Amino acid sequence: MNLQPVNRARQLTGVTDYALRKAIREGKIQVLKWGNRQLVDVDVVCEVLGKRKSPDQYWSAKELSEITGLRTSTIRKMAQEGLLPHEKIGNAYYFDKETILTDIAQRMAQDSQKE
């Protein structure tokens, strides 16, 4: 059991504040109230919400459009159609840098084999 304050647990696991507090509200994660602090078990947070990468390992749709030269609306549409691996948080699309670069490299290899 690794009890930490909510903000520290969020930093350690890389989950968003919204996701962690929502899981607490829904009863998925138990909270221990200690004075005016709320403590959560970091191991449980990882189990329930999964360990995410840090925000600097993701590109927003706007950042990806600047890198690829595609319009932001095109990138969003490709994500909605399942052509680009992504995570959606609220109305925003986020793309894992490593996954996107691998995906682009695979597509380029497929295109060069067709020619």
C-alpha positions as CSV (number, residue, x, y, z in Angstrom):
1,M,0.0,0.0,0.0
2,N,1.5,3.3,-1.2
3,L,-0.7,6.1,0.2
4,Q,-0.1,9.5,-1.3
5,P,-2.1,12.8,-1.5
6,V,-4.3,13.0,-4.6
7,N,-2.1,15.5,-6.4
8,R,1.1,13.6,-5.8
9,A,-0.5,10.3,-6.9
10,R,-1.6,12.0,-10.1
11,Q,2.0,13.2,-10.8
12,L,3.4,9.7,-10.0
13,T,1.0,7.9,-12.3
14,G,0.7,10.4,-15.1
15,V,-3.1,10.4,-15.1
16,T,-5.1,13.6,-15.4
17,D,-6.6,15.4,-12.4
18,Y,-10.0,15.1,-14.0
19,A,-9.7,11.3,-14.5
20,L,-8.5,10.7,-11.0
21,R,-11.1,12.8,-9.3
22,K,-13.8,11.2,-11.5
23,A,-12.7,7.7,-10.5
24,I,-12.8,8.8,-6.8
25,R,-16.4,10.3,-7.3
26,E,-17.6,7.1,-9.0
27,G,-16.2,5.0,-6.1
28,K,-13.6,3.2,-8.3
29,I,-10.8,4.4,-6.0
30,Q,-11.1,4.6,-2.3
31,V,-10.0,7.7,-0.4
32,L,-8.6,8.0,3.1
33,K,-9.3,11.4,4.6
34,W,-6.5,12.5,6.9
35,G,-7.3,15.9,8.3
36,N,-7.8,18.1,5.3
37,R,-5.9,15.8,2.9
38,Q,-7.2,13.0,0.7
39,L,-4.9,10.0,0.4
40,V,-5.1,7.4,-2.3
41,D,-3.2,4.2,-3.0
42,V,-0.9,4.8,-6.0
43,D,-1.0,1.1,-6.9
44,V,-4.8,1.1,-7.0
45,V,-4.7,4.2,-9.2
46,C,-2.4,2.4,-11.6
47,E,-4.7,-0.6,-11.7
48,V,-7.9,1.3,-12.2
49,L,-6.7,4.1,-14.6
50,G,-3.7,2.5,-16.1
51,K,-0.3,4.1,-16.0
52,R,-0.1,6.8,-18.7
53,K,2.8,8.5,-20.2
54,S,3.8,12.0,-19.4
55,P,2.1,14.8,-21.3
56,D,5.3,15.7,-23.2
57,Q,5.1,12.3,-24.9
58,Y,1.9,13.3,-26.7
59,W,1.1,15.6,-29.6
60,S,-2.1,17.6,-29.8
61,A,-3.9,17.6,-33.1
62,K,-2.6,21.1,-33.8
63,E,1.0,20.0,-33.1
64,L,0.6,16.9,-35.3
65,S,-0.8,19.1,-38.1
66,E,2.2,21.4,-37.9
67,I,4.6,18.4,-38.1
68,T,2.8,16.6,-40.9
69,G,1.5,19.5,-42.9
70,L,-2.0,18.1,-42.8
71,R,-4.9,20.3,-41.7
72,T,-6.1,19.9,-38.1
73,S,-9.6,18.9,-39.3
74,T,-8.1,16.2,-41.5
75,I,-6.2,14.8,-38.5
76,R,-9.3,14.8,-36.3
77,K,-11.3,13.1,-39.0
78,M,-8.6,10.4,-39.5
79,A,-8.6,9.8,-35.7
80,Q,-12.4,9.6,-35.7
81,E,-12.3,7.0,-38.5
82,G,-9.7,5.0,-36.7
83,L,-6.9,5.6,-39.1
84,L,-4.7,7.3,-36.5
85,P,-4.1,5.8,-33.0
86,H,-5.2,8.4,-30.4
87,E,-6.5,9.2,-27.0
88,K,-9.5,11.5,-26.7
89,I,-9.8,13.6,-23.6
90,G,-12.9,15.7,-23.6
91,N,-13.1,17.1,-27.1
92,A,-9.4,17.1,-27.7
93,Y,-7.4,14.4,-29.5
94,Y,-3.9,13.4,-28.3
95,F,-1.4,11.3,-30.2
96,D,1.4,9.3,-28.7
97,K,4.6,10.4,-30.4
98,E,6.2,7.0,-30.5
99,T,3.0,5.3,-31.8
100,I,2.4,7.9,-34.5
101,L,6.0,7.9,-35.7
102,T,5.9,4.1,-36.0
103,D,2.5,4.2,-37.8
104,I,3.8,6.8,-40.3
105,A,7.0,4.7,-40.9
106,Q,4.9,1.6,-41.6
107,R,2.6,3.5,-44.0
108,M,5.6,4.9,-45.8
109,A,7.1,1.4,-46.1
110,Q,3.8,0.0,-47.5
111,D,3.5,2.8,-50.0
112,S,7.1,2.3,-51.2
113,Q,6.4,-1.5,-51.7
114,K,3.4,-0.7,-53.8
115,E,5.5,1.3,-56.3
